[in-house]
Protein backbone atom coordinates (compact mmCIF):
# COMPACT_ATOMS: atom_id res chain seq x y z
CA UNK A 1 0.00 0.00 0.00
CA UNK A 2 2.88 2.42 0.79
CA UNK A 3 4.59 1.78 -2.55
CA UNK A 4 1.33 2.16 -4.50
CA UNK A 5 0.61 5.49 -2.72
CA UNK A 6 4.07 6.85 -3.53
CA UNK A 7 3.69 5.80 -7.18
CA UNK A 8 0.26 7.46 -7.34
CA UNK A 9 1.70 10.71 -5.88
CA UNK A 10 4.54 10.71 -8.43
CA UNK A 11 2.08 10.20 -11.29
CA UNK A 12 -0.12 13.02 -9.97
CA UNK A 13 2.85 15.39 -9.76
CA UNK A 14 3.91 14.50 -13.32
CA UNK A 15 0.38 15.12 -14.60
CA UNK A 16 0.18 18.49 -12.83
CA UNK A 17 3.57 19.57 -14.21
CA UNK A 18 2.59 18.43 -17.70
CA UNK A 19 -0.67 20.36 -17.49
CA UNK A 20 1.21 23.47 -16.30
CA UNK A 21 3.66 23.21 -19.21
CA UNK A 22 0.79 22.81 -21.68
CA UNK A 23 -0.99 25.83 -20.18
CA UNK A 24 2.17 27.93 -20.42
CA UNK A 25 2.81 26.86 -24.03
CA UNK A 26 -0.81 27.62 -24.94
CA UNK A 27 -0.28 31.27 -23.89
CA UNK A 28 2.85 31.67 -26.02
CA UNK A 29 1.89 33.33 -29.29
CA UNK A 30 3.97 33.70 -32.46
CA UNK A 31 3.32 36.56 -34.88
CA UNK A 32 3.21 35.71 -38.63
CA UNK A 33 5.06 37.95 -41.08
CA UNK A 34 1.84 39.28 -42.64
CA UNK A 35 0.26 40.27 -39.31
CA UNK A 36 0.89 42.44 -36.27
CA UNK A 37 0.37 40.93 -32.80
CA UNK A 38 -1.30 43.44 -30.46
CA UNK A 39 -1.13 42.65 -26.74
CA UNK A 40 -3.42 44.79 -24.58
CA UNK A 41 -4.20 44.92 -20.90
CA UNK A 42 -1.40 45.57 -18.44
CA UNK A 43 1.61 45.86 -20.79
CA UNK A 44 3.95 48.17 -18.88
CA UNK A 45 4.93 51.84 -19.36
CA UNK A 46 6.65 53.89 -22.05
CA UNK A 47 9.89 55.90 -21.77
CA UNK A 48 8.10 58.76 -19.99
CA UNK A 49 6.63 56.43 -17.38
CA UNK A 50 3.10 56.64 -18.77
CA UNK A 51 1.13 53.35 -18.96
CA UNK A 52 0.88 52.01 -22.49
CA UNK A 53 -2.46 51.03 -23.96
CA UNK A 54 -1.05 48.22 -26.10
CA UNK A 55 2.14 46.45 -27.14
CA UNK A 56 2.72 45.73 -30.86
CA UNK A 57 4.94 42.92 -32.14
CA UNK A 58 5.78 42.24 -35.82
CA UNK A 59 7.78 39.18 -36.75
CA UNK A 60 8.33 37.70 -33.31
CA UNK A 61 6.63 35.98 -30.40
CA UNK A 62 5.46 36.86 -26.91
CA UNK A 63 3.99 35.25 -23.82
CA UNK A 64 0.45 36.35 -22.97
CA UNK A 65 0.01 36.62 -19.23
CA UNK A 66 -3.30 35.00 -18.25
CA UNK A 67 -6.10 37.12 -16.76
CA UNK A 68 -4.29 40.49 -17.02
CA UNK A 69 -3.45 40.37 -20.75
CA UNK A 70 -5.15 39.49 -24.02
CA UNK A 71 -4.24 39.73 -27.70
CA UNK A 72 -5.48 40.26 -31.27
CA UNK A 73 -3.97 40.22 -34.74
CA UNK A 74 -4.01 43.04 -37.31
CA UNK A 75 -3.73 42.03 -40.98
CA UNK A 76 -1.00 43.70 -43.07
CA UNK A 77 -2.65 42.82 -46.37
CA UNK A 78 -2.61 45.87 -48.72
CA UNK A 79 -5.95 47.61 -49.16
CA UNK A 80 -6.84 48.94 -52.62
CA UNK A 81 -9.08 52.01 -52.55
CA UNK A 82 -10.78 53.37 -55.65
CA UNK A 83 -11.15 57.16 -55.23
CA UNK A 84 -13.43 58.59 -57.92
CA UNK A 85 -13.05 62.30 -57.13
CA UNK A 86 -15.48 64.55 -59.03
CA UNK A 87 -15.99 68.32 -59.25
CA UNK A 88 -12.85 69.17 -57.29
CA UNK A 89 -12.21 72.94 -57.40
CA UNK A 90 -8.75 73.87 -58.70
CA UNK A 91 -6.76 77.02 -58.04
CA UNK A 92 -8.28 78.59 -61.21
CA UNK A 93 -11.83 77.82 -59.91
CA UNK A 94 -12.22 75.15 -62.59
CA UNK A 95 -13.83 71.93 -61.41
CA UNK A 96 -12.01 68.76 -62.49
CA UNK A 97 -12.55 65.03 -62.16
CA UNK A 98 -9.54 63.05 -60.88
CA UNK A 99 -10.24 59.29 -60.82
CA UNK A 100 -7.42 57.48 -59.01
CA UNK A 101 -6.54 54.34 -57.09
CA UNK A 102 -4.67 54.28 -53.78
CA UNK A 103 -3.05 51.28 -52.14
CA UNK A 104 -2.61 51.50 -48.36
CA UNK A 105 -1.79 49.13 -45.53
CA UNK A 106 -1.19 49.01 -41.79
CA UNK A 107 2.25 50.43 -41.04
CA UNK A 108 4.97 48.46 -39.23
CA UNK A 109 6.85 51.54 -38.01
CA UNK A 110 6.87 51.56 -34.17
CA UNK A 111 5.01 54.84 -33.60
CA UNK A 112 2.57 54.42 -36.49
CA UNK A 113 1.96 50.78 -35.55
CA UNK A 114 1.02 51.95 -32.03
CA UNK A 115 -1.51 54.37 -33.61
CA UNK A 116 -2.99 51.49 -35.60
CA UNK A 117 -3.36 49.42 -32.43
CA UNK A 118 -5.17 52.28 -30.71
CA UNK A 119 -7.46 53.29 -33.61
CA UNK A 120 -7.90 50.30 -35.96
CA UNK A 121 -7.89 47.28 -33.66
CA UNK A 122 -11.12 45.35 -34.03
CA UNK A 123 -12.24 47.13 -37.22
CA UNK A 124 -13.11 45.12 -40.32
CA UNK A 125 -11.30 45.55 -43.61
CA UNK A 126 -14.15 47.49 -45.24
CA UNK A 127 -14.37 49.82 -42.23
CA UNK A 128 -10.63 50.59 -42.47
CA UNK A 129 -11.07 51.14 -46.21
CA UNK A 130 -13.90 53.64 -45.72
CA UNK A 131 -11.94 55.51 -43.04
CA UNK A 132 -8.86 55.81 -45.28
CA UNK A 133 -11.07 56.79 -48.23
CA UNK A 134 -12.50 59.74 -46.33
CA UNK A 135 -9.01 60.98 -45.45
CA UNK A 136 -7.80 60.59 -49.06
CA UNK A 137 -10.81 62.44 -50.45
CA UNK A 138 -10.18 65.44 -48.18
CA UNK A 139 -6.44 65.66 -48.86
CA UNK A 140 -6.90 65.19 -52.61
CA UNK A 141 -9.36 68.08 -52.78
CA UNK A 142 -6.98 70.22 -50.70
CA UNK A 143 -4.04 69.55 -53.04
CA UNK A 144 -6.06 70.23 -56.22
CA UNK A 145 -7.23 73.56 -54.74
CA UNK A 146 -3.56 74.72 -54.53
CA UNK A 147 -2.52 73.78 -58.09
CA UNK A 148 -3.32 75.03 -61.59
CA UNK A 149 -4.82 72.79 -64.24
CA UNK A 150 -1.59 72.98 -66.28
CA UNK A 151 0.43 71.74 -63.28
CA UNK A 152 -1.95 68.87 -62.57
CA UNK A 153 -2.11 67.82 -66.22
CA UNK A 154 1.48 68.29 -67.36
CA UNK A 155 3.58 67.90 -64.20
CA UNK A 156 2.19 64.60 -62.93
CA UNK A 157 5.28 63.90 -60.80
CA UNK A 158 4.80 67.10 -58.80
CA UNK A 159 1.10 66.31 -58.35
CA UNK A 160 1.77 62.73 -57.20
CA UNK A 161 4.52 63.85 -54.81
CA UNK A 162 2.18 66.41 -53.22
CA UNK A 163 -0.58 63.79 -52.92
CA UNK A 164 1.78 61.22 -51.40
CA UNK A 165 3.22 63.63 -48.83
CA UNK A 166 -0.12 65.03 -47.63
CA UNK A 167 -2.01 61.74 -47.62
CA UNK A 168 0.89 59.88 -45.95
CA UNK A 169 0.97 62.35 -43.06
CA UNK A 170 -2.78 62.02 -42.40
CA UNK A 171 -2.81 58.25 -42.79
CA UNK A 172 -0.01 57.82 -40.24
CA UNK A 173 -2.25 59.42 -37.62
CA UNK A 174 -4.51 56.35 -37.74
CA UNK A 175 -1.70 53.81 -38.26
CA UNK A 176 -1.73 53.41 -42.06
CA UNK A 177 0.97 53.96 -44.71
CA UNK A 178 0.61 54.83 -48.38
CA UNK A 179 1.97 52.11 -50.67
CA UNK A 180 1.07 53.36 -54.15
CA UNK A 181 -0.87 56.14 -55.96
CA UNK A 182 -2.14 55.77 -59.52
CA UNK A 183 -4.01 58.66 -61.18
CA UNK A 184 -5.78 57.20 -64.20
CA UNK A 185 -7.01 60.33 -65.94
CA UNK A 186 -7.86 64.00 -65.40
CA UNK A 187 -10.71 65.81 -67.16
CA UNK A 188 -13.06 68.74 -66.61
CA UNK A 189 -16.60 69.68 -67.62
CA UNK A 190 -15.63 72.96 -69.31
CA UNK A 191 -13.25 71.30 -71.83
CA UNK A 192 -10.27 73.30 -70.65
CA UNK A 193 -7.92 70.30 -70.51
CA UNK A 194 -9.13 69.17 -73.92
CA UNK A 195 -8.43 72.66 -75.28
CA UNK A 196 -4.93 72.48 -73.80
CA UNK A 197 -4.41 69.16 -75.61
CA UNK A 198 -5.60 70.57 -78.88
CA UNK A 199 -3.33 73.54 -78.44
CA UNK A 200 -0.36 71.28 -77.78
CA UNK A 201 -1.25 69.13 -80.78
CA UNK A 202 -1.59 72.16 -83.04
CA UNK A 203 1.73 73.46 -81.81
CA UNK A 204 3.41 70.13 -82.52
CA UNK A 205 1.89 69.98 -86.00
CA UNK A 206 2.98 73.52 -86.72
CA UNK A 207 6.50 72.77 -85.50
CA UNK A 208 6.63 69.69 -87.73
CA UNK A 209 5.38 71.63 -90.74
CA UNK A 210 7.87 74.34 -90.03
CA UNK A 211 10.66 71.79 -89.86
CA UNK A 212 9.57 70.24 -93.18
CA UNK A 213 9.37 73.64 -94.79
CA UNK A 214 12.82 74.47 -93.51
CA UNK A 215 14.17 71.19 -94.88
CA UNK A 216 12.48 71.84 -98.20
CA UNK A 217 13.91 75.29 -98.22
CA UNK A 218 17.36 73.97 -97.43
CA UNK A 219 17.02 71.46 -100.27
CA UNK A 220 15.90 74.08 -102.70
CA UNK A 221 18.66 76.39 -101.63
CA UNK A 222 21.19 73.60 -102.01
CA UNK A 223 19.81 72.69 -105.38
CA UNK A 224 19.93 76.34 -106.43
CA UNK A 225 23.47 76.62 -105.17
CA UNK A 226 24.42 73.51 -107.13
CA UNK A 227 22.87 74.90 -110.24
CA UNK A 228 24.54 78.19 -109.57
CA UNK A 229 27.85 76.43 -109.23
CA UNK A 230 27.20 74.60 -112.47
CA UNK A 231 26.11 77.70 -114.28
CA UNK A 232 28.34 80.30 -112.73
CA UNK A 233 28.84 81.91 -116.02
CA UNK A 234 25.17 81.68 -117.09
CA UNK A 235 22.63 84.35 -116.15
CA UNK A 236 19.87 81.77 -116.19
CA UNK A 237 21.40 80.22 -113.09
CA UNK A 238 20.74 83.39 -111.14
CA UNK A 239 17.15 83.54 -112.33
CA UNK A 240 16.49 79.95 -111.32
CA UNK A 241 18.09 80.57 -107.92
CA UNK A 242 15.88 83.59 -107.33
CA UNK A 243 12.80 81.62 -108.40
CA UNK A 244 13.72 78.85 -105.96
CA UNK A 245 14.12 81.35 -103.16
CA UNK A 246 10.74 82.93 -103.90
CA UNK A 247 9.03 79.51 -103.89
CA UNK A 248 10.62 78.72 -100.53
CA UNK A 249 9.43 82.03 -99.10
CA UNK A 250 5.90 81.41 -100.33
CA UNK A 251 5.87 77.98 -98.67
CA UNK A 252 7.17 79.47 -95.47
CA UNK A 253 4.49 82.19 -95.56
CA UNK A 254 1.75 79.66 -96.17
CA UNK A 255 3.04 77.54 -93.26
CA UNK A 256 3.14 80.57 -90.99
CA UNK A 257 -0.38 81.56 -92.01
CA UNK A 258 -1.68 78.06 -91.29
CA UNK A 259 0.07 78.03 -87.93
CA UNK A 260 -1.32 81.43 -86.95
CA UNK A 261 -4.81 80.34 -88.01
CA UNK A 262 -4.71 77.20 -85.85
CA UNK A 263 -3.15 79.11 -82.98
CA UNK A 264 -5.93 81.71 -83.16
CA UNK A 265 -8.52 78.92 -83.13
CA UNK A 266 -6.93 77.35 -80.05
CA UNK A 267 -6.83 80.72 -78.29
CA UNK A 268 -10.47 81.30 -79.19
CA UNK A 269 -11.45 77.92 -77.67
CA UNK A 270 -9.43 78.64 -74.52
CA UNK A 271 -11.00 82.11 -74.17
CA UNK A 272 -14.48 80.62 -74.59
CA UNK A 273 -13.73 77.99 -71.93
CA UNK A 274 -12.47 80.67 -69.56
CA UNK A 275 -15.57 82.79 -70.17
CA UNK A 276 -17.86 79.80 -69.51
CA UNK A 277 -16.00 78.97 -66.31
CA UNK A 278 -16.08 82.61 -65.17
CA UNK A 279 -19.84 82.71 -65.77
CA UNK A 280 -20.28 79.51 -63.74
CA UNK A 281 -18.12 80.93 -60.97
CA UNK A 282 -20.20 84.13 -60.87
CA UNK A 283 -23.40 82.09 -60.79
CA UNK A 284 -22.12 79.94 -57.91
CA UNK A 285 -20.99 83.08 -56.07
CA UNK A 286 -24.46 84.62 -56.55
CA UNK A 287 -26.16 81.47 -55.25
CA UNK A 288 -23.80 81.32 -52.26
CA UNK A 289 -24.41 85.02 -51.51
CA UNK A 290 -28.18 84.50 -51.78
CA UNK A 291 -28.01 81.54 -49.37
CA UNK A 292 -25.88 83.61 -46.98
CA UNK A 293 -28.43 86.45 -47.05
CA UNK A 294 -31.28 84.02 -46.38
CA UNK A 295 -29.32 82.47 -43.51
CA UNK A 296 -28.59 85.95 -42.10
CA UNK A 297 -32.29 86.87 -42.34
CA UNK A 298 -33.32 83.66 -40.54
CA UNK A 299 -30.68 84.30 -37.87
CA UNK A 300 -31.89 87.87 -37.33
CA UNK A 301 -35.51 86.69 -37.13
CA UNK A 302 -34.56 83.97 -34.62
CA UNK A 303 -32.62 86.57 -32.57
CA UNK A 304 -35.60 88.93 -32.46
CA UNK A 305 -37.96 86.11 -31.49
CA UNK A 306 -35.52 85.00 -28.79
CA UNK A 307 -35.36 88.59 -27.41
CA UNK A 308 -39.19 88.81 -27.27
CA UNK A 309 -39.50 85.39 -25.65
CA UNK A 310 -36.77 86.15 -23.11
CA UNK A 311 -38.39 89.46 -22.16
CA UNK A 312 -41.79 87.80 -21.83
CA UNK A 313 -40.29 85.03 -19.72
CA UNK A 314 -38.54 87.59 -17.49
CA UNK A 315 -41.78 89.55 -17.03
CA UNK A 316 -43.62 86.33 -16.27
CA UNK A 317 -41.01 85.32 -13.68
CA UNK A 318 -41.09 88.82 -12.17
CA UNK A 319 -44.91 88.74 -11.90
CA UNK A 320 -44.75 85.29 -10.32
CA UNK A 321 -42.13 86.44 -7.81
CA UNK A 322 -44.16 89.57 -6.95
CA UNK A 323 -47.33 87.47 -6.51
CA UNK A 324 -45.46 85.00 -4.33
CA UNK A 325 -43.97 87.87 -2.26
CA UNK A 326 -47.41 89.49 -1.81
CA UNK A 327 -48.97 86.13 -0.87
CA UNK A 328 -46.15 85.50 1.58
CA UNK A 329 -46.64 88.96 3.12
CA UNK A 330 -50.42 88.32 3.45
CA UNK A 331 -49.72 84.90 5.02
CA UNK A 332 -47.24 86.41 7.46
CA UNK A 333 -49.61 89.28 8.33
CA UNK A 334 -52.50 86.84 8.89
CA UNK A 335 -50.24 84.61 10.95
CA UNK A 336 -49.16 87.64 13.02
CA UNK A 337 -52.77 88.69 13.60
CA UNK A 338 -53.73 85.11 14.50
CA UNK A 339 -50.79 84.89 16.89
CA UNK A 340 -51.82 88.21 18.46
CA UNK A 341 -55.44 87.07 18.88
CA UNK A 342 -54.25 83.77 20.30
CA UNK A 343 -51.93 85.57 22.72
CA UNK A 344 -54.74 87.94 23.76
CA UNK A 345 -57.21 85.11 24.33
CA UNK A 346 -54.58 83.11 26.15
CA UNK A 347 -53.83 86.11 28.39
CA UNK A 348 -57.56 86.61 29.07
CA UNK A 349 -57.93 82.92 29.88
CA UNK A 350 -54.94 83.07 32.19
CA UNK A 351 -56.42 86.22 33.84
CA UNK A 352 -59.82 84.54 34.29
CA UNK A 353 -58.08 81.47 35.64
CA UNK A 354 -56.09 83.63 38.08
CA UNK A 355 -59.32 85.39 39.23
CA UNK A 356 -61.10 82.08 39.76
CA UNK A 357 -58.07 80.63 41.53
CA UNK A 358 -57.84 83.71 43.82
CA UNK A 359 -61.60 83.56 44.50
CA UNK A 360 -61.27 79.85 45.31
CA UNK A 361 -58.34 80.60 47.61
CA UNK A 362 -60.39 83.40 49.27
CA UNK A 363 -63.39 81.08 49.76
CA UNK A 364 -61.09 78.39 51.10
CA UNK A 365 -59.56 80.91 53.55
CA UNK A 366 -63.07 82.13 54.51
CA UNK A 367 -64.22 78.55 55.22
CA UNK A 368 -61.06 77.98 57.27
CA UNK A 369 -61.72 81.23 59.18
CA UNK A 370 -65.28 79.99 59.89
CA UNK A 371 -63.82 76.90 61.50
CA UNK A 372 -64.57 74.69 58.51
CA UNK A 373 -68.30 75.44 58.59
CA UNK A 374 -69.42 76.26 55.04
CA UNK A 375 -72.80 77.60 56.20
CA UNK A 376 -71.11 79.98 58.61
CA UNK A 377 -68.73 81.08 55.85
CA UNK A 378 -71.69 81.87 53.54
CA UNK A 379 -73.33 83.77 56.39
CA UNK A 380 -70.18 85.84 56.82
CA UNK A 381 -70.02 86.50 53.06
CA UNK A 382 -73.71 87.52 52.93
CA UNK A 383 -73.26 89.69 55.97
CA UNK A 384 -70.40 91.41 54.16
CA UNK A 385 -72.60 91.96 51.08
CA UNK A 386 -75.81 92.78 53.08
CA UNK A 387 -75.51 96.49 52.48
CA UNK A 388 -75.28 96.00 48.70
CA UNK A 389 -78.32 93.68 48.77
CA UNK A 390 -80.32 96.23 50.71
CA UNK A 391 -79.31 98.94 48.22
CA UNK A 392 -80.57 96.74 45.38
CA UNK A 393 -83.95 96.38 47.14
CA UNK A 394 -84.15 100.07 47.75
CA UNK A 395 -83.22 100.82 44.14
CA UNK A 396 -86.15 98.66 43.01
CA UNK A 397 -88.70 101.14 44.35
CA UNK A 398 -86.85 104.42 44.73
CA UNK A 399 -87.47 105.44 41.13
CA UNK A 400 -91.23 104.84 41.36
CA UNK A 401 -92.91 108.26 41.10
CA UNK A 402 -96.05 108.65 43.17
CA UNK A 403 -97.49 112.06 42.59
CA UNK A 404 -100.51 111.68 44.76
CA UNK A 405 -102.03 108.99 46.95
CA UNK A 406 -105.63 109.17 47.86
CA UNK A 407 -106.58 106.98 50.79
CA UNK A 408 -110.16 106.49 51.71
CA UNK A 409 -109.94 105.18 55.23
CA UNK A 410 -113.22 103.69 56.39
CA UNK A 411 -111.96 102.43 59.64
CA UNK A 412 -110.70 99.20 60.88
CA UNK A 413 -110.70 96.12 58.71
CA UNK A 414 -111.58 92.58 59.60
CA UNK A 415 -108.06 91.79 60.69
CA UNK A 416 -107.92 94.72 63.01
CA UNK A 417 -105.69 96.80 60.71
CA UNK A 418 -106.66 100.06 59.19
CA UNK A 419 -107.01 100.59 55.47
CA UNK A 420 -103.93 102.78 55.33
CA UNK A 421 -101.80 100.17 57.06
CA UNK A 422 -102.99 97.54 54.60
CA UNK A 423 -102.03 99.76 51.66
CA UNK A 424 -98.49 100.33 52.92
CA UNK A 425 -98.05 96.67 53.69
CA UNK A 426 -99.16 95.73 50.16
CA UNK A 427 -96.86 98.33 48.69
CA UNK A 428 -93.87 96.93 50.50
CA UNK A 429 -94.92 93.42 49.55
CA UNK A 430 -94.36 94.37 45.92
CA UNK A 431 -90.60 94.41 46.66
CA UNK A 432 -89.08 90.90 46.26
CA UNK A 433 -88.22 89.46 49.66
CA UNK A 434 -84.63 88.39 50.31
CA UNK A 435 -85.67 84.82 50.92
CA UNK A 436 -87.30 84.57 47.45
CA UNK A 437 -84.21 86.05 45.84
CA UNK A 438 -81.99 83.46 47.50
CA UNK A 439 -84.28 80.64 46.44
CA UNK A 440 -84.19 81.82 42.82
CA UNK A 441 -80.40 81.74 43.04
CA UNK A 442 -80.45 78.16 44.38
CA UNK A 443 -79.42 79.20 47.90
CA UNK A 444 -81.10 79.38 51.28
CA UNK A 445 -81.23 82.55 53.35
CA UNK A 446 -79.73 82.22 56.81
CA UNK A 447 -82.19 82.25 59.72
CA UNK A 448 -80.83 85.47 61.09
CA UNK A 449 -81.78 87.34 57.88
CA UNK A 450 -85.39 86.27 57.95
CA UNK A 451 -85.57 82.68 56.97
CA UNK A 452 -89.09 81.43 57.28
CA UNK A 453 -89.54 78.90 59.92
CA UNK A 454 -90.61 75.55 58.76
CA UNK A 455 -94.08 74.48 59.75
CA UNK A 456 -94.03 71.71 62.27
CA UNK A 457 -94.92 68.36 60.80
CA UNK A 458 -98.04 66.69 61.97
CA UNK A 459 -97.16 63.82 64.15
CA UNK A 460 -100.04 61.88 62.76
CA UNK A 461 -98.53 62.11 59.36
FENTA-V672097 format. One record per run of one state. SS is the DSSP state (H for helix, E for strand, L for the rest). FROM is the first residue (numbers start at 1). TO is the last residue. Records with the same first field share a line. If there is no record, write none. Layout:
SS = FROM-TO, FROM-TO
This chain:
L = 1-1, 27-27, 31-34, 42-44, 46-50, 52-53, 58-60, 64-68, 76-78, 90-94, 107-109, 120-124, 145-148, 155-155, 173-175, 189-191, 231-234, 370-373, 385-385, 399-411, 413-417, 430-433, 441-446, 450-461
H = 2-26, 110-119, 125-144, 149-154, 156-172, 192-230, 235-369, 374-384, 386-398, 419-429, 434-440, 447-449
E = 28-30, 35-41, 45-45, 51-51, 54-57, 61-63, 69-75, 79-89, 95-106, 176-188, 412-412, 418-418
